[in-house]
Amino acid sequence: MNIARIGLIGISGFGSIHLRSINFLEGKKVNLKAITEVNYEKNKDIINKLSLNGVKYFKDYRQMLNDMKNLDFVVISTPIHFHAQMAIDAIKEGFNVLLEKPPAVTIQDINAIIEAKRNYNKICAVDFQNTSGTAFRKLIEYIKSGKLGKIKTIIGVGCWKRDDSYYQRNNWAGKLVINNNYVLDGSINNPLAHLLNNELIIAESSEKGGGEPKEVISELYHGHKIEGEDTACVKIVTTKGIEVYYYSTLCNKREELPYIIVEAEKANVYWNYDNKFRIKYFDGNEEVYDGGKEDLFVKIYENMIEHLFKGKELYCPVEITRNFVLASNGAFESSKEIFDIPDEFIEVNIEDGKKFTYIKNIREIIEYASENKKLFSEMNVNWGRKTEKVNMKNYEKFDLFKK
């Protein structure tokens, strides 16, 4: 039995989710050998507990990379703006990497990771866990086999809610830039990043270049009093002519299940975060698939391990996420700024002691926009702001927002 020796960089915040997955697999498929955490006092209980079990603790990740050369891979679960440099450092030190999403904030950083991976012949997978569900994997198989025919349009919709404390949990939440480092935190690059990434993987799986953005037009807004966006509409045309639409908000009155609709030559597909899909073929047949309840985080680890030891195809290699980073950069380039939603269209509620900010009628607005493939400014939305389309061909550097 192959057991992967791993090191985890970052155990607080989202790192705790990684620790949960590692604990589940410990002794069966993984062996946690080392952890890195800069804030010892805040995490001393879990650090001391792991140390008693033989896990080595490092405050500086570079020291771990120097001292623990026998690891099969390292996991990076740190603030967004540290992802790229830490991944490159680990690869150059000879390690395979499982990198938390988003893999990078800018196109220049994702290009640098991919270049390092190729130069040092290492593996780099990205923890976009929604790529690991059985229903999504089956859908990708169908698309690759041509069962659905040519993909024409892909529409993704995500309507969630976040209270004010979400943006107070650390010093980078809701920020565009921190300490001169890009974060671009918001619905696109953080909670609903999986939605856009899965859309582009669907497009790329249909044909090479199918998910690569050629043109992007977007409108980015915020209802919360933050720098970044919490509400977006994006239209992407890929190099193969596939139209990809992305609609998101963190200002909805309730948490709703994100979903993707695929309009293809032979069928229409509905897939959602519940690990299910429904296909309506134009010949009158219908297929429903339920992948059941799965731990998608654990499945990403299992996939990484099976790739390492058995050569199984990675669900989310870093190369395929370049389309996501390019689309994200294009969205910010097109919008150029984050537009305020005027106070008259905002509703603030206190629920169970938490302060929530809602955009009035945002669910109905997104529903109409997605059904009609429109941007908000193309509808009768008072706060909609027109933007310009950007050409992403030969796009090599993101440099907005920094003074």
Secondary structure, DSSP 8 states (H G I E B T S, - for coil): ---EEEEEE--STTHHHHHHHHHHHBTTTEEEEEEE-S-HHHHHHHHHHHHHTT-EEESSHHHHHHH-TT-SEEEE-S-GGGHHHHHHHHHHTT--EEEESSS-SSHHHHHHHHHHHHHHT--EEEE-GGGSSHHHHHHHHHHHHTTT-SEEEEEEEEE-B-BGGGGGSSSSTT-SEETTEE---STTTTTTHHHHHHHHHHHHHHSTTTTSEEEEEEEEEESSSSSS-SEEEEEEEETT--EEEEEEESB-SS----EEEEEESSEEEEEETTTEEEEEETTS-EEEEE--S--HHHHHHHHHHHHHHH----SSBGGGGHHHHHHHHHHHHHH-S-EE--GGGEEEEEETTEEEEEETTHHHHHHHHHHHT--GGGTT-TT------EE-TT------S--
